[in-house]
Amino acid sequence: MFSTGQLIFGILFFIVFVIVIAFQYRKDLQLHKKHYKGTIWILIAFIGFIGMIASIKYIFM
């Protein structure tokens, strides 16, 4: 399916990608705390809305 070189490249790419993403997240953490304060409530509302839609679907079907 994949050659050995392709598998090695894919694994190394994934590892480096995760490290870079984690580093950037840690670097921007203070900025996110400043500008995105209170967004957890939007996430909770969104999950609640999706749950409400799913429950209505299963109640009336």
PDB file of N, CA, C and O in Angstrom:
ATOM      1  N   MET A   1       0.833  -1.184   0.000  1.00  0.00           N
ATOM      2  CA  MET A   1       0.000   0.000   0.000  1.00  0.00           C
ATOM      3  C   MET A   1       0.882   1.254   0.000  1.00  0.00           C
ATOM      4  O   MET A   1       0.827   2.049  -0.938  1.00  0.00           O
ATOM      5  N   PHE A   2       1.688   1.431   1.039  1.00  0.00           N
ATOM      6  CA  PHE A   2       2.632   2.546   1.084  1.00  0.00           C
ATOM      7  C   PHE A   2       4.040   1.975   1.141  1.00  0.00           C
ATOM      8  O   PHE A   2       4.264   0.902   1.702  1.00  0.00           O
ATOM      9  N   SER A   3       4.975   2.692   0.565  1.00  0.00           N
ATOM     10  CA  SER A   3       6.360   2.248   0.655  1.00  0.00           C
ATOM     11  C   SER A   3       6.913   2.614   2.033  1.00  0.00           C
ATOM     12  O   SER A   3       6.305   3.394   2.766  1.00  0.00           O
ATOM     13  N   THR A   4       8.046   2.056   2.369  1.00  0.00           N
ATOM     14  CA  THR A   4       8.665   2.322   3.661  1.00  0.00           C
ATOM     15  C   THR A   4       9.003   3.802   3.814  1.00  0.00           C
ATOM     16  O   THR A   4       8.818   4.381   4.884  1.00  0.00           O
ATOM     17  N   GLY A   5       9.492   4.399   2.752  1.00  0.00           N
ATOM     18  CA  GLY A   5       9.827   5.822   2.786  1.00  0.00           C
ATOM     19  C   GLY A   5       8.600   6.697   3.028  1.00  0.00           C
ATOM     20  O   GLY A   5       8.665   7.678   3.768  1.00  0.00           O
ATOM     21  N   GLN A   6       7.498   6.340   2.408  1.00  0.00           N
ATOM     22  CA  GLN A   6       6.267   7.109   2.598  1.00  0.00           C
ATOM     23  C   GLN A   6       5.763   6.990   4.032  1.00  0.00           C
ATOM     24  O   GLN A   6       5.309   7.977   4.612  1.00  0.00           O
ATOM     25  N   LEU A   7       5.837   5.804   4.602  1.00  0.00           N
ATOM     26  CA  LEU A   7       5.411   5.614   5.993  1.00  0.00           C
ATOM     27  C   LEU A   7       6.288   6.407   6.956  1.00  0.00           C
ATOM     28  O   LEU A   7       5.782   7.043   7.879  1.00  0.00           O
ATOM     29  N   ILE A   8       7.585   6.370   6.746  1.00  0.00           N
ATOM     30  CA  ILE A   8       8.504   7.132   7.600  1.00  0.00           C
ATOM     31  C   ILE A   8       8.219   8.621   7.478  1.00  0.00           C
ATOM     32  O   ILE A   8       8.168   9.325   8.486  1.00  0.00           O
ATOM     33  N   PHE A   9       8.033   9.110   6.251  1.00  0.00           N
ATOM     34  CA  PHE A   9       7.726  10.516   6.050  1.00  0.00           C
ATOM     35  C   PHE A   9       6.417  10.886   6.739  1.00  0.00           C
ATOM     36  O   PHE A   9       6.345  11.915   7.410  1.00  0.00           O
ATOM     37  N   GLY A  10       5.390  10.071   6.583  1.00  0.00           N
ATOM     38  CA  GLY A  10       4.097  10.352   7.203  1.00  0.00           C
ATOM     39  C   GLY A  10       4.179  10.413   8.716  1.00  0.00           C
ATOM     40  O   GLY A  10       3.598  11.304   9.335  1.00  0.00           O
ATOM     41  N   ILE A  11       4.892   9.479   9.311  1.00  0.00           N
ATOM     42  CA  ILE A  11       5.038   9.449  10.777  1.00  0.00           C
ATOM     43  C   ILE A  11       5.827  10.658  11.260  1.00  0.00           C
ATOM     44  O   ILE A  11       5.430  11.311  12.225  1.00  0.00           O
ATOM     45  N   LEU A  12       6.934  10.960  10.604  1.00  0.00           N
ATOM     46  CA  LEU A  12       7.738  12.114  10.999  1.00  0.00           C
ATOM     47  C   LEU A  12       6.975  13.423  10.800  1.00  0.00           C
ATOM     48  O   LEU A  12       7.053  14.324  11.636  1.00  0.00           O
ATOM     49  N   PHE A  13       6.239  13.526   9.697  1.00  0.00           N
ATOM     50  CA  PHE A  13       5.446  14.718   9.442  1.00  0.00           C
ATOM     51  C   PHE A  13       4.417  14.906  10.549  1.00  0.00           C
ATOM     52  O   PHE A  13       4.252  16.018  11.052  1.00  0.00           O
ATOM     53  N   PHE A  14       3.724  13.842  10.935  1.00  0.00           N
ATOM     54  CA  PHE A  14       2.714  13.917  11.984  1.00  0.00           C
ATOM     55  C   PHE A  14       3.337  14.354  13.311  1.00  0.00           C
ATOM     56  O   PHE A  14       2.784  15.212  13.998  1.00  0.00           O
ATOM     57  N   ILE A  15       4.467  13.781  13.671  1.00  0.00           N
ATOM     58  CA  ILE A  15       5.128  14.129  14.934  1.00  0.00           C
ATOM     59  C   ILE A  15       5.544  15.597  14.939  1.00  0.00           C
ATOM     60  O   ILE A  15       5.291  16.307  15.912  1.00  0.00           O
ATOM     61  N   VAL A  16       6.175  16.055  13.869  1.00  0.00           N
ATOM     62  CA  VAL A  16       6.615  17.448  13.789  1.00  0.00           C
ATOM     63  C   VAL A  16       5.412  18.390  13.771  1.00  0.00           C
ATOM     64  O   VAL A  16       5.445  19.450  14.396  1.00  0.00           O
ATOM     65  N   PHE A  17       4.361  18.013  13.067  1.00  0.00           N
ATOM     66  CA  PHE A  17       3.154  18.843  13.001  1.00  0.00           C
ATOM     67  C   PHE A  17       2.549  19.013  14.394  1.00  0.00           C
ATOM     68  O   PHE A  17       2.190  20.128  14.772  1.00  0.00           O
ATOM     69  N   VAL A  18       2.430  17.947  15.151  1.00  0.00           N
ATOM     70  CA  VAL A  18       1.864  18.025  16.502  1.00  0.00           C
ATOM     71  C   VAL A  18       2.740  18.886  17.404  1.00  0.00           C
ATOM     72  O   VAL A  18       2.217  19.671  18.195  1.00  0.00           O
ATOM     73  N   ILE A  19       4.044  18.757  17.302  1.00  0.00           N
ATOM     74  CA  ILE A  19       4.960  19.557  18.117  1.00  0.00           C
ATOM     75  C   ILE A  19       4.819  21.039  17.778  1.00  0.00           C
ATOM     76  O   ILE A  19       4.763  21.874  18.680  1.00  0.00           O
ATOM     77  N   VAL A  20       4.760  21.376  16.491  1.00  0.00           N
ATOM     78  CA  VAL A  20       4.636  22.774  16.076  1.00  0.00           C
ATOM     79  C   VAL A  20       3.303  23.355  16.534  1.00  0.00           C
ATOM     80  O   VAL A  20       3.257  24.487  17.017  1.00  0.00           O
ATOM     81  N   ILE A  21       2.222  22.598  16.389  1.00  0.00           N
ATOM     82  CA  ILE A  21       0.910  23.072  16.826  1.00  0.00           C
ATOM     83  C   ILE A  21       0.903  23.297  18.330  1.00  0.00           C
ATOM     84  O   ILE A  21       0.378  24.310  18.791  1.00  0.00           O
ATOM     85  N   ALA A  22       1.468  22.387  19.102  1.00  0.00           N
ATOM     86  CA  ALA A  22       1.516  22.539  20.555  1.00  0.00           C
ATOM     87  C   ALA A  22       2.350  23.760  20.947  1.00  0.00           C
ATOM     88  O   ALA A  22       1.972  24.501  21.854  1.00  0.00           O
ATOM     89  N   PHE A  23       3.482  23.972  20.270  1.00  0.00           N
ATOM     90  CA  PHE A  23       4.330  25.119  20.558  1.00  0.00           C
ATOM     91  C   PHE A  23       3.599  26.430  20.268  1.00  0.00           C
ATOM     92  O   PHE A  23       3.649  27.365  21.068  1.00  0.00           O
ATOM     93  N   GLN A  24       2.926  26.491  19.126  1.00  0.00           N
ATOM     94  CA  GLN A  24       2.189  27.706  18.765  1.00  0.00           C
ATOM     95  C   GLN A  24       1.036  27.974  19.732  1.00  0.00           C
ATOM     96  O   GLN A  24       0.765  29.124  20.075  1.00  0.00           O
ATOM     97  N   TYR A  25       0.363  26.914  20.167  1.00  0.00           N
ATOM     98  CA  TYR A  25      -0.724  27.084  21.119  1.00  0.00           C
ATOM     99  C   TYR A  25      -0.197  27.659  22.431  1.00  0.00           C
ATOM    100  O   TYR A  25      -0.796  28.576  22.995  1.00  0.00           O
ATOM    101  N   ARG A  26       0.918  27.123  22.915  1.00  0.00           N
ATOM    102  CA  ARG A  26       1.499  27.626  24.164  1.00  0.00           C
ATOM    103  C   ARG A  26       1.953  29.073  23.998  1.00  0.00           C
ATOM    104  O   ARG A  26       1.841  29.873  24.927  1.00  0.00           O
ATOM    105  N   LYS A  27       2.463  29.407  22.820  1.00  0.00           N
ATOM    106  CA  LYS A  27       2.936  30.761  22.551  1.00  0.00           C
ATOM    107  C   LYS A  27       1.777  31.752  22.550  1.00  0.00           C
ATOM    108  O   LYS A  27       1.933  32.875  23.030  1.00  0.00           O
ATOM    109  N   ASP A  28       0.624  31.363  22.023  1.00  0.00           N
ATOM    110  CA  ASP A  28      -0.529  32.255  21.897  1.00  0.00           C
ATOM    111  C   ASP A  28      -1.512  32.143  23.057  1.00  0.00           C
ATOM    112  O   ASP A  28      -2.579  32.755  23.005  1.00  0.00           O
ATOM    113  N   LEU A  29      -1.194  31.387  24.095  1.00  0.00           N
ATOM    114  CA  LEU A  29      -2.145  31.128  25.172  1.00  0.00           C
ATOM    115  C   LEU A  29      -2.578  32.413  25.873  1.00  0.00           C
ATOM    116  O   LEU A  29      -3.764  32.574  26.160  1.00  0.00           O
ATOM    117  N   GLN A  30      -1.666  33.321  26.153  1.00  0.00           N
ATOM    118  CA  GLN A  30      -2.020  34.573  26.822  1.00  0.00           C
ATOM    119  C   GLN A  30      -2.918  35.428  25.945  1.00  0.00           C
ATOM    120  O   GLN A  30      -3.849  36.067  26.436  1.00  0.00           O
ATOM    121  N   LEU A  31      -2.643  35.440  24.664  1.00  0.00           N
ATOM    122  CA  LEU A  31      -3.462  36.207  23.730  1.00  0.00           C
ATOM    123  C   LEU A  31      -4.880  35.644  23.667  1.00  0.00           C
ATOM    124  O   LEU A  31      -5.850  36.400  23.621  1.00  0.00           O
ATOM    125  N   HIS A  32      -4.998  34.314  23.667  1.00  0.00           N
ATOM    126  CA  HIS A  32      -6.318  33.686  23.637  1.00  0.00           C
ATOM    127  C   HIS A  32      -7.097  33.983  24.908  1.00  0.00           C
ATOM    128  O   HIS A  32      -8.302  34.230  24.853  1.00  0.00           O
ATOM    129  N   LYS A  33      -6.430  33.963  26.040  1.00  0.00           N
ATOM    130  CA  LYS A  33      -7.106  34.255  27.307  1.00  0.00           C
ATOM    131  C   LYS A  33      -7.618  35.694  27.337  1.00  0.00           C
ATOM    132  O   LYS A  33      -8.650  35.978  27.944  1.00  0.00           O
ATOM    133  N   LYS A  34      -6.901  36.586  26.687  1.00  0.00           N
ATOM    134  CA  LYS A  34      -7.298  37.991  26.680  1.00  0.00           C
ATOM    135  C   LYS A  34      -8.477  38.244  25.749  1.00  0.00           C
ATOM    136  O   LYS A  34      -9.437  38.909  26.136  1.00  0.00           O
ATOM    137  N   HIS A  35      -8.418  37.727  24.537  1.00  0.00           N
ATOM    138  CA  HIS A  35      -9.406  38.061  23.512  1.00  0.00           C
ATOM    139  C   HIS A  35     -10.607  37.121  23.455  1.00  0.00           C
ATOM    140  O   HIS A  35     -11.661  37.507  22.948  1.00  0.00           O
ATOM    141  N   TYR A  36     -10.472  35.909  23.960  1.00  0.00           N
ATOM    142  CA  TYR A  36     -11.541  34.925  23.829  1.00  0.00           C
ATOM    143  C   TYR A  36     -12.095  34.519  25.187  1.00  0.00           C
ATOM    144  O   TYR A  36     -12.437  33.356  25.403  1.00  0.00           O
ATOM    145  N   LYS A  37     -12.182  35.472  26.093  1.00  0.00           N
ATOM    146  CA  LYS A  37     -12.705  35.210  27.423  1.00  0.00           C
ATOM    147  C   LYS A  37     -14.210  34.951  27.343  1.00  0.00           C
ATOM    148  O   LYS A  37     -14.932  35.711  26.698  1.00  0.00           O
ATOM    149  N   GLY A  38     -14.688  33.894  27.988  1.00  0.00           N
ATOM    150  CA  GLY A  38     -16.108  33.604  28.044  1.00  0.00           C
ATOM    151  C   GLY A  38     -16.643  32.798  26.877  1.00  0.00           C
ATOM    152  O   GLY A  38     -17.854  32.606  26.772  1.00  0.00           O
ATOM    153  N   THR A  39     -15.779  32.321  25.999  1.00  0.00           N
ATOM    154  CA  THR A  39     -16.269  31.568  24.845  1.00  0.00           C
ATOM    155  C   THR A  39     -16.739  30.167  25.231  1.00  0.00           C
ATOM    156  O   THR A  39     -17.402  29.499  24.437  1.00  0.00           O
ATOM    157  N   ILE A  40     -16.408  29.720  26.427  1.00  0.00           N
ATOM    158  CA  ILE A  40     -16.860  28.399  26.869  1.00  0.00           C
ATOM    159  C   ILE A  40     -18.383  28.353  26.923  1.00  0.00           C
ATOM    160  O   ILE A  40     -18.975  27.298  26.692  1.00  0.00           O
ATOM    161  N   TRP A  41     -19.029  29.483  27.225  1.00  0.00           N
ATOM    162  CA  TRP A  41     -20.492  29.522  27.304  1.00  0.00           C
ATOM    163  C   TRP A  41     -21.113  29.355  25.916  1.00  0.00           C
ATOM    164  O   TRP A  41     -22.187  28.767  25.784  1.00  0.00           O
ATOM    165  N   ILE A  42     -20.453  29.861  24.900  1.00  0.00           N
ATOM    166  CA  ILE A  42     -20.939  29.676  23.532  1.00  0.00           C
ATOM    167  C   ILE A  42     -20.837  28.199  23.152  1.00  0.00           C
ATOM    168  O   ILE A  42     -21.741  27.654  22.519  1.00  0.00           O
ATOM    169  N   LEU A  43     -19.747  27.560  23.534  1.00  0.00           N
ATOM    170  CA  LEU A  43     -19.582  26.131  23.267  1.00  0.00           C
ATOM    171  C   LEU A  43     -20.657  25.319  23.980  1.00  0.00           C
ATOM    172  O   LEU A  43     -21.242  24.410  23.389  1.00  0.00           O
ATOM    173  N   ILE A  44     -20.920  25.637  25.240  1.00  0.00           N
ATOM    174  CA  ILE A  44     -21.954  24.926  25.998  1.00  0.00           C
ATOM    175  C   ILE A  44     -23.323  25.127  25.362  1.00  0.00           C
ATOM    176  O   ILE A  44     -24.098  24.177  25.251  1.00  0.00           O
ATOM    177  N   ALA A  45     -23.632  26.353  24.943  1.00  0.00           N
ATOM    178  CA  ALA A  45     -24.907  26.629  24.289  1.00  0.00           C
ATOM    179  C   ALA A  45     -25.027  25.864  22.975  1.00  0.00           C
ATOM    180  O   ALA A  45     -26.093  25.329  22.670  1.00  0.00           O
ATOM    181  N   PHE A  46     -23.964  25.803  22.204  1.00  0.00           N
ATOM    182  CA  PHE A  46     -23.975  25.088  20.935  1.00  0.00           C
ATOM    183  C   PHE A  46     -24.206  23.595  21.156  1.00  0.00           C
ATOM    184  O   PHE A  46     -25.015  22.986  20.456  1.00  0.00           O
ATOM    185  N   ILE A  47     -23.508  23.003  22.116  1.00  0.00           N
ATOM    186  CA  ILE A  47     -23.688  21.582  22.420  1.00  0.00           C
ATOM    187  C   ILE A  47     -25.106  21.326  22.924  1.00  0.00           C
ATOM    188  O   ILE A  47     -25.724  20.324  22.564  1.00  0.00           O
ATOM    189  N   GLY A  48     -25.624  22.233  23.758  1.00  0.00           N
ATOM    190  CA  GLY A  48     -26.999  22.097  24.236  1.00  0.00           C
ATOM    191  C   GLY A  48     -28.009  22.171  23.105  1.00  0.00           C
ATOM    192  O   GLY A  48     -28.982  21.417  23.088  1.00  0.00           O
ATOM    193  N   PHE A  49     -27.783  23.077  22.160  1.00  0.00           N
ATOM    194  CA  PHE A  49     -28.682  23.223  21.010  1.00  0.00           C
ATOM    195  C   PHE A  49     -28.676  21.964  20.158  1.00  0.00           C
ATOM    196  O   PHE A  49     -29.738  21.488  19.755  1.00  0.00           O
ATOM    197  N   ILE A  50     -27.506  21.419  19.880  1.00  0.00           N
ATOM    198  CA  ILE A  50     -27.405  20.183  19.099  1.00  0.00           C
ATOM    199  C   ILE A  50     -28.074  19.038  19.851  1.00  0.00           C
ATOM    200  O   ILE A  50     -28.762  18.216  19.245  1.00  0.00           O
ATOM    201  N   GLY A  51     -27.874  18.978  21.176  1.00  0.00           N
ATOM    202  CA  GLY A  51     -28.536  17.950  21.981  1.00  0.00           C
ATOM    203  C   GLY A  51     -30.047  18.096  21.944  1.00  0.00           C
ATOM    204  O   GLY A  51     -30.762  17.095  21.887  1.00  0.00           O
ATOM    205  N   MET A  52     -30.544  19.324  21.975  1.00  0.00           N
ATOM    206  CA  MET A  52     -31.988  19.566  21.911  1.00  0.00           C
ATOM    207  C   MET A  52     -32.545  19.106  20.565  1.00  0.00           C
ATOM    208  O   MET A  52     -33.600  18.474  20.515  1.00  0.00           O
ATOM    209  N   ILE A  53     -31.858  19.413  19.495  1.00  0.00           N
ATOM    210  CA  ILE A  53     -32.311  18.981  18.169  1.00  0.00           C
ATOM    211  C   ILE A  53     -32.330  17.456  18.086  1.00  0.00           C
ATOM    212  O   ILE A  53     -33.278  16.875  17.559  1.00  0.00           O
ATOM    213  N   ALA A  54     -31.294  16.810  18.601  1.00  0.00           N
ATOM    214  CA  ALA A  54     -31.239  15.347  18.567  1.00  0.00           C
ATOM    215  C   ALA A  54     -32.343  14.740  19.420  1.00  0.00           C
ATOM    216  O   ALA A  54     -32.959  13.752  19.018  1.00  0.00           O
ATOM    217  N   SER A  55     -32.604  15.313  20.590  1.00  0.00           N
ATOM    218  CA  SER A  55     -33.653  14.765  21.445  1.00  0.00           C
ATOM    219  C   SER A  55     -35.043  14.958  20.822  1.00  0.00           C
ATOM    220  O   SER A  55     -35.889  14.071  20.934  1.00  0.00           O
ATOM    221  N   ILE A  56     -35.288  16.085  20.176  1.00  0.00           N
ATOM    222  CA  ILE A  56     -36.558  16.303  19.501  1.00  0.00           C
ATOM    223  C   ILE A  56     -36.738  15.293  18.372  1.00  0.00           C
ATOM    224  O   ILE A  56     -37.837  14.783  18.154  1.00  0.00           O
ATOM    225  N   LYS A  57     -35.656  15.010  17.659  1.00  0.00           N
ATOM    226  CA  LYS A  57     -35.731  14.053  16.560  1.00  0.00           C
ATOM    227  C   LYS A  57     -36.136  12.674  17.079  1.00  0.00           C
ATOM    228  O   LYS A  57     -36.985  12.010  16.485  1.00  0.00           O
ATOM    229  N   TYR A  58     -35.530  12.244  18.186  1.00  0.00           N
ATOM    230  CA  TYR A  58     -35.817  10.904  18.686  1.00  0.00           C
ATOM    231  C   TYR A  58     -37.144  10.837  19.440  1.00  0.00           C
ATOM    232  O   TYR A  58     -37.725   9.757  19.540  1.00  0.00           O
ATOM    233  N   ILE A  59     -37.635  11.937  19.966  1.00  0.00           N
ATOM    234  CA  ILE A  59     -38.930  11.935  20.659  1.00  0.00           C
ATOM    235  C   ILE A  59     -40.071  11.836  19.649  1.00  0.00           C
ATOM    236  O   ILE A  59     -41.030  11.097  19.875  1.00  0.00           O
ATOM    237  N   PHE A  60     -39.984  12.562  18.551  1.00  0.00           N
ATOM    238  CA  PHE A  60     -41.076  12.629  17.595  1.00  0.00           C
ATOM    239  C   PHE A  60     -40.948  11.678  16.416  1.00  0.00           C
ATOM    240  O   PHE A  60     -41.722  11.781  15.464  1.00  0.00           O
ATOM    241  N   MET A  61     -40.003  10.767  16.451  1.00  0.00           N
ATOM    242  CA  MET A  61     -39.883   9.806  15.348  1.00  0.00           C
ATOM    243  C   MET A  61     -40.202   8.420  15.820  1.00  0.00           C
ATOM    244  O   MET A  61     -40.155   7.474  15.034  1.00  0.00           O
TER     245      MET A  61
END
